Amino acid sequence: MLIEPDEDAAIRHVTDHLKTSFSDSRAPDEIEAAVATAYASFDDLPIRTYVPVLVERQARRVLAERSR
């Protein structure tokens, strides 16, 4: 899959945003892993417009569940 520069920047922004949101409860590498796993789950989608939003939602859900 070819990653568009805008999508790559958006995923970096999602990662940074989640690191800020979960800084008190999650290690940066755990957040990066959650984002990478979520991102990989959308590899086959032909339309990429909403992938960063979907990645953030999925990663946030995983990180929040681990906080309980």
Secondary structure, DSSP 8 states (H G I E B T S, - for coil): ----HHHHHHHHHHHHHHHHHTTTTS-HHHHHHHHHHHHHTTTT-S--TTHHHHHHHHHHHHHHHHH-
